[in-house]
Structure formats: C-alpha cells, structure tokens
Amino acid sequence: MRAFDEASIDRMIAGTQRPLDGFEELYQQVLAVQGFAQDAEKLVTVECSAQGVTGLDINPRALRWGSDKLATTILDLIATSLADLQEKSNAIMAEKWGEAPLDLTKQDNPAELRLRNAQETYDRAMENAMAELARIQRRLDDA
C-alpha cells in the first residue's frame, strides 16, 4: 500500500489547473479592447470597452446639426463602436480557441466545453484527493 505522498497530491491539483492556464491573461486582453467609431465628417467620436461607452468627443461644429441628427449620430456610432469592440474581441478569442466569431450563446460552444471539461477534471481530482485523505485518516485512526 502506498504511503501518503504530499507531492502526488500537489501534482494532481496542479494538473487540474492546467486547463485554466491562460484564462486570466485572455480575460485581461479582452477587457483592454477598445471599440472605436467616428462619423464621416470626423466631428463625433465614440469609444467603447467592456465597461460600456468610455469616450465621447463632440466637436462644437456638430452642435449645428440640431439635437435629432446629433442624437441619431451618437447612437449609430455607439452601435458601430460596439461592433468594432466585438470584432476585436472575437479576433483575440480566435487566437486562443481557433474559431471566430465565438458564439458564447451557442449550446456546447468550445469555451463552454473546455470550461466544463476543466470543471469535471477538477471535481475528479478533488474527489480523489478527498478519498485519499479519508483513507489516510482511517489508517491513522486504526493505528
């Protein structure tokens, strides 16, 4: 019967974390993405990020358009900036997952499958570790 081996448990736990390697870096990359849009006359500029609209620059000459045209332009540029943000995010995800655009709403998409696999691996490793610890506890109680 094998003796309690801390290094084995450490290796098993480390092995469960491998499927998650790179997620934090990927998450930070996606958070840093900025979408950008500008009207044809370059009087209104919108920037968007994962936090929403992060920049809005309106040249005073755009105020001559009137409130309706200015409001419509801003809303259109927000939509364009968000689409640019999504396109850039998809490109980053494609580098990691090998597929673009990654539809996270699709059932069994690659990200969901990898996360599910990582969770199952982690759960199995924890069950094995807990079973080993229970076995060790029984041996200690019998001694």
trRosetta pair geometry for C-beta under 8 A, 3 or more apart (Angstrom, degrees):
i j d omega theta_ij theta_ji phi_ij phi_ji
2 5 6.7 -47 160 -15 113 116
4 132 7.7 129 -121 161 78 104
4 136 5.1 58 -85 -112 121 133
5 8 4.0 61 99 2 114 114
5 9 7.0 160 95 -10 65 81
6 9 5.8 -57 -155 38 38 109
6 10 6.2 39 149 -20 70 106
7 10 5.5 -52 -146 37 34 114
7 11 6.3 35 154 -20 66 104
8 11 5.7 -53 -148 36 31 110
8 12 6.3 32 152 -21 65 106
9 12 5.5 -52 -146 36 33 113
9 13 6.3 31 155 -17 66 104
9 129 5.6 92 -140 -125 102 105
9 132 7.0 -157 -86 86 108 147
10 13 5.9 -55 -147 38 29 108
10 14 6.2 31 153 -19 64 108
11 14 5.6 -54 -145 39 31 113
11 15 6.2 37 153 -25 64 105
12 15 5.6 -52 -151 32 29 115
12 16 6.9 30 152 -21 61 101
12 125 5.1 166 159 -152 97 106
12 128 6.7 -119 -173 91 149 127
12 129 6.3 173 100 -69 138 102
13 16 5.8 -52 -155 29 35 111
13 17 7.0 30 150 -18 63 105
13 125 6.4 144 -93 153 45 134
13 129 7.1 43 -65 -73 93 149
14 17 5.8 -61 -157 34 36 111
14 18 7.3 57 147 -42 64 89
15 18 5.8 -28 -159 -4 40 117
15 121 7.7 -117 128 167 86 120
15 125 6.8 174 78 -100 98 141
16 19 7.6 -46 179 19 42 99
16 118 7.6 105 178 -169 69 70
16 121 5.2 173 -131 127 76 96
16 122 4.4 107 -179 -100 124 63
16 125 4.2 -108 -63 19 131 159
16 126 7.7 62 -100 -35 170 78
17 20 5.5 -66 -167 44 59 110
17 21 7.0 86 138 -53 77 79
17 122 7.9 71 -68 -95 50 103
18 21 5.6 -22 -158 -15 44 115
19 114 6.4 -176 -179 180 110 86
19 117 6.2 -154 -144 104 158 97
19 118 3.6 -157 100 -98 134 98
19 121 6.1 124 -3 40 138 148
20 23 5.1 -52 -172 3 72 129
20 118 5.5 105 -55 -158 84 147
22 25 5.4 -60 -153 45 53 112
22 26 5.7 55 150 -24 81 106
22 96 6.8 167 143 -135 130 116
23 26 5.6 -57 -144 40 30 112
23 27 6.0 35 155 -24 66 107
24 27 5.6 -52 -146 35 29 115
24 28 6.4 28 154 -17 63 105
25 28 5.8 -55 -149 37 30 110
25 29 6.4 33 151 -21 64 105
26 29 5.6 -53 -149 34 32 113
26 30 6.4 29 155 -16 66 105
26 92 7.0 146 -153 150 79 108
26 93 7.6 81 -170 -100 119 60
26 96 5.3 29 -110 -77 134 159
27 30 6.0 -57 -149 37 29 108
27 31 6.3 29 152 -19 64 108
28 31 5.6 -53 -145 37 32 113
28 32 6.4 31 156 -21 64 108
29 32 5.9 -61 -152 35 29 110
29 33 7.2 47 148 -42 61 92
29 92 5.3 179 128 -160 122 142
30 33 5.8 -33 -160 -2 39 117
30 50 6.8 77 135 -66 83 134
30 89 5.3 59 -141 -135 93 97
30 92 5.8 -173 -80 90 75 147
30 93 7.4 44 -87 -57 120 90
31 49 7.4 44 -180 172 53 109
31 50 5.1 -69 -128 19 58 146
32 49 7.9 -54 -168 -145 16 118
33 49 6.7 151 86 -137 57 74
33 50 7.2 85 55 -38 89 92
33 85 5.9 121 126 -152 111 75
33 88 4.7 163 -157 109 124 121
33 89 5.3 -158 49 -71 170 78
33 92 6.8 -122 -67 -14 130 142
34 47 5.5 -15 -174 -168 110 106
34 48 7.1 144 -163 73 58 42
34 49 5.4 -36 -104 -83 65 89
34 54 7.2 -89 -128 56 99 135
34 85 7.0 -74 168 -101 20 91
34 88 7.8 -5 60 66 38 165
35 47 6.7 150 78 -160 57 50
35 48 4.1 -11 55 59 111 96
35 49 7.2 -171 15 -73 79 37
35 80 7.9 170 161 119 115 54
35 81 4.1 118 121 171 108 67
35 82 5.7 133 89 -85 171 18
35 83 7.2 124 -151 57 136 39
35 84 3.9 132 -151 79 88 93
35 85 2.9 -69 -46 -45 119 86
35 86 7.4 24 -86 -1 133 58
35 88 6.8 -164 -85 17 70 124
36 45 7.4 -18 -164 -169 84 95
36 46 7.5 156 -153 86 39 56
36 47 5.6 -9 -100 -106 68 75
36 48 8.0 -153 -60 25 32 71
36 81 5.9 -4 -126 -125 3 89
36 84 5.6 -88 42 113 54 159
37 45 7.3 164 88 -153 48 52
37 46 5.0 -6 60 57 95 97
37 77 4.2 175 108 -161 122 77
37 78 7.5 -133 49 -53 140 14
37 80 3.7 113 -115 96 146 111
37 81 4.0 -109 2 -59 109 78
37 84 6.2 -177 -56 -5 87 135
38 42 5.5 16 163 -115 125 63
38 44 6.9 164 -149 88 57 52
38 45 4.7 -12 -101 -104 92 79
38 46 7.6 -176 -76 21 47 64
38 77 7.0 51 -90 -134 16 124
39 42 6.7 -147 73 -54 70 20
39 43 5.9 -32 61 45 124 78
39 44 4.8 53 -4 48 118 93
39 45 8.0 -112 9 -67 73 48
39 62 7.8 122 37 -112 148 127
39 73 5.5 -8 -83 -164 135 119
39 77 6.4 -69 -55 -73 79 124
41 62 7.8 156 88 -89 126 91
42 45 7.4 15 -159 -61 62 99
42 59 7.7 58 121 -19 63 143
43 58 7.2 25 149 -159 79 55
43 59 4.1 -101 -153 41 73 120
43 61 5.6 -104 -129 78 127 98
43 62 3.9 150 144 -64 124 107
44 56 7.8 -17 -167 -167 86 77
44 57 7.1 164 -152 86 40 61
44 58 5.4 4 -110 -110 83 69
44 59 7.1 -111 -60 15 50 82
44 62 5.3 104 -53 -119 95 164
44 70 7.4 156 -75 -148 145 75
44 73 5.4 108 44 134 158 123
44 74 6.3 -108 -179 -82 144 69
44 77 6.0 -146 120 -25 111 162
45 55 7.1 -27 118 127 95 108
45 56 7.4 164 86 -151 59 33
45 57 4.3 5 52 51 102 106
45 77 7.5 -161 -152 -178 19 146
46 53 6.4 -57 -165 -139 101 104
46 55 6.7 150 -162 90 36 73
46 56 5.7 4 -110 -105 72 71
46 57 8.0 -152 -67 25 37 68
46 74 6.8 123 -68 -153 129 65
46 77 4.1 136 8 132 129 111
46 78 5.4 -110 176 -78 161 54
46 80 7.6 113 62 65 122 92
46 81 4.5 -112 107 -35 104 148
47 53 7.3 110 80 -162 51 60
47 54 5.2 -60 106 71 99 87
47 55 3.4 29 38 45 113 114
47 56 7.7 -133 28 -55 71 43
47 81 6.3 -170 -129 -153 18 138
48 52 6.6 -76 -146 162 87 28
48 53 5.5 -46 -99 -99 80 48
48 54 6.3 130 -129 11 24 86
48 78 6.8 99 -64 -153 127 66
48 81 4.2 127 1 131 111 113
48 82 5.2 -34 88 -76 169 62
48 84 7.7 131 47 63 107 96
48 85 5.0 -82 94 -41 107 141
49 52 7.2 -4 61 43 66 29
49 54 4.7 26 7 -20 106 139
49 85 6.9 179 -115 -125 25 133
50 85 7.7 174 -62 -179 52 131
51 54 6.1 78 71 -73 107 107
53 56 6.2 24 167 -49 122 105
53 78 6.0 -46 -85 -124 119 107
53 81 7.6 78 -112 90 78 146
56 74 7.1 28 -145 -141 122 111
58 62 5.2 -113 -169 63 85 134
58 63 7.2 86 151 -55 118 83
58 70 7.4 45 -140 -158 131 116
58 74 7.9 -27 -84 -85 115 112
59 62 5.1 104 64 -10 76 100
60 63 5.6 -34 -168 9 52 118
61 64 6.0 -34 -175 10 52 116
62 65 5.6 -22 -176 -2 58 119
62 70 6.0 112 151 -113 98 103
62 73 7.4 -126 -164 81 123 156
63 70 6.9 20 -112 -83 40 149
65 69 4.0 -113 160 86 112 125
65 70 5.0 139 78 -54 120 83
65 73 7.2 13 126 -8 167 140
66 69 5.3 76 65 19 88 101
66 70 6.7 -166 87 -7 39 96
67 70 5.8 -63 -140 43 28 110
67 71 5.9 28 163 -21 67 110
68 71 6.0 -57 -145 36 24 108
68 72 6.3 21 158 -15 62 110
69 72 5.8 -56 -145 40 30 111
69 73 6.1 34 155 -22 65 108
70 73 5.7 -54 -146 36 28 113
70 74 6.3 29 156 -19 64 106
71 74 5.8 -55 -148 36 30 110
71 75 6.4 26 156 -15 65 107
72 75 5.9 -57 -147 39 30 109
72 76 6.2 29 155 -18 65 108
73 76 5.8 -57 -146 39 28 110
73 77 6.2 25 156 -17 65 110
74 77 5.8 -59 -146 40 28 109
74 78 6.4 34 154 -24 64 103
75 78 5.7 -49 -148 30 32 114
75 79 6.7 31 153 -16 63 103
76 79 5.8 -56 -154 36 33 110
76 80 6.3 30 150 -17 67 108
77 80 5.4 -52 -142 40 36 112
77 81 6.0 40 156 -22 67 105
78 81 5.7 -54 -144 38 28 112
78 82 6.3 29 155 -18 63 106
79 82 5.8 -54 -147 37 29 111
79 83 6.4 31 152 -19 63 105
80 83 5.6 -53 -149 35 32 112
80 84 6.4 35 150 -20 65 103
81 84 5.5 -51 -149 35 33 113
81 85 6.4 39 149 -22 64 103
82 85 5.3 -48 -147 34 35 117
82 86 6.4 37 152 -20 65 103
83 86 5.6 -51 -147 36 33 112
83 87 6.3 35 152 -21 64 105
84 87 5.7 -52 -146 35 31 112
84 88 6.4 28 156 -15 65 106
85 88 6.0 -59 -149 39 28 107
85 89 6.2 27 154 -18 64 110
86 89 5.6 -55 -144 39 30 112
86 90 6.2 35 155 -23 65 105
86 101 7.5 18 157 -137 96 140
87 90 5.7 -52 -148 34 29 113
87 91 6.6 33 151 -22 61 102
87 101 7.9 -79 -115 -90 49 120
88 91 5.6 -50 -152 30 34 114
88 92 6.8 34 150 -17 64 101
89 92 5.7 -53 -154 35 35 110
89 93 6.3 32 150 -15 67 108
90 93 5.6 -56 -145 42 33 111
90 94 6.1 41 153 -29 67 104
90 100 4.7 105 161 -153 98 102
90 101 3.9 -50 -135 -120 138 87
90 102 6.3 179 -133 17 76 76
91 94 5.6 -48 -146 29 30 116
91 95 7.0 37 152 -23 59 97
91 100 6.4 36 -92 -123 38 154
92 95 5.9 -50 -161 25 34 112
92 96 7.0 19 149 -7 64 106
93 96 5.8 -63 -154 42 38 105
93 97 5.5 -7 165 17 77 116
93 99 7.8 -46 128 75 94 67
93 100 6.6 134 83 -98 91 87
93 101 7.6 60 70 -156 128 57
93 102 4.5 -96 136 7 141 134
93 111 7.7 -45 -158 -63 118 126
94 97 6.5 -69 -120 58 25 82
94 98 6.7 51 -173 -128 59 7
94 99 6.2 -132 -123 76 72 23
94 100 3.3 -29 -79 -48 125 117
94 101 7.6 -70 -61 -104 107 36
94 102 7.1 -162 -68 -33 62 98
97 102 5.7 66 63 -88 153 134
97 110 5.0 129 -167 102 121 140
97 111 6.4 -57 -96 -63 144 81
97 114 7.9 -132 -116 -10 100 145
98 110 7.8 -145 56 -165 85 172
99 102 5.8 98 96 -86 95 81
99 110 5.9 134 30 1 140 146
102 109 6.4 102 -176 175 84 129
102 110 6.8 -87 -134 47 109 105
102 111 6.2 74 176 -22 134 118
103 106 4.1 68 103 -14 112 113
103 109 5.8 -151 81 -103 67 135
104 109 5.9 -134 -118 59 34 162
104 111 6.2 -26 -111 53 88 138
104 112 7.5 130 -152 -42 67 100
105 109 7.8 77 52 -33 26 139
106 109 4.5 104 73 -66 96 103
107 112 7.8 -90 -169 72 34 161
108 112 6.1 -129 -128 83 21 124
108 113 5.8 48 -165 -63 69 104
109 112 4.9 88 55 11 75 106
109 113 7.0 -147 91 -7 34 90
110 113 5.7 -57 -143 38 31 111
110 114 6.2 28 160 -17 67 107
111 114 5.9 -57 -147 39 29 108
111 115 6.2 26 156 -16 64 109
112 115 5.8 -57 -145 40 29 109
112 116 6.1 30 155 -20 65 108
113 116 5.7 -54 -144 37 29 111
113 117 6.2 31 155 -19 64 107
114 117 5.6 -52 -145 37 31 113
114 118 6.3 33 154 -20 64 105
115 118 5.6 -52 -146 36 32 112
115 119 6.3 33 153 -20 65 105
116 119 5.7 -54 -148 36 31 112
116 120 6.3 30 153 -18 65 106
117 120 5.8 -54 -146 37 30 110
117 121 6.3 32 154 -19 64 106
118 121 5.7 -54 -148 37 30 112
118 122 6.3 31 154 -19 64 107
119 122 5.7 -55 -147 38 30 112
119 123 6.2 32 154 -21 65 107
120 123 5.6 -52 -144 36 31 113
120 124 6.4 31 156 -18 64 104
121 124 5.9 -55 -149 36 29 109
121 125 6.3 28 154 -18 64 108
122 125 5.7 -57 -148 38 30 111
122 126 6.3 27 155 -17 65 107
123 126 5.8 -57 -147 38 29 109
123 127 6.3 31 154 -19 65 106
124 127 5.7 -54 -147 36 31 112
124 128 6.3 30 154 -17 65 106
125 128 5.7 -54 -148 38 30 111
125 129 6.2 30 154 -19 65 107
126 129 5.6 -52 -142 38 32 111
126 130 6.1 30 157 -18 66 107
127 130 5.9 -56 -144 39 28 108
127 131 6.2 29 155 -20 63 107
128 131 5.7 -55 -146 36 29 111
128 132 6.3 29 155 -18 64 106
129 132 5.7 -55 -148 37 30 111
129 133 6.3 29 153 -17 65 107
130 133 5.6 -52 -145 39 32 111
130 134 6.2 36 153 -21 65 105
131 134 5.6 -52 -147 36 31 113
131 135 6.4 34 152 -20 64 104
132 135 5.6 -51 -148 35 32 113
132 136 6.4 33 152 -19 64 104
133 136 5.6 -51 -147 36 34 113
133 137 6.3 38 152 -22 65 103
134 137 5.5 -50 -147 34 32 113
134 138 6.5 36 152 -21 64 102
135 138 5.7 -51 -151 33 32 112
135 139 6.5 31 151 -18 64 104
136 139 5.7 -54 -150 36 33 111
136 140 6.3 32 152 -19 66 106
137 140 5.7 -55 -148 37 32 111
137 141 6.3 32 153 -20 65 106
138 141 5.7 -55 -147 36 31 111
138 142 6.3 27 154 -17 65 108
139 142 5.8 -58 -147 39 30 110
139 143 6.4 36 153 -31 64 105
140 143 5.7 -50 -149 24 32 116
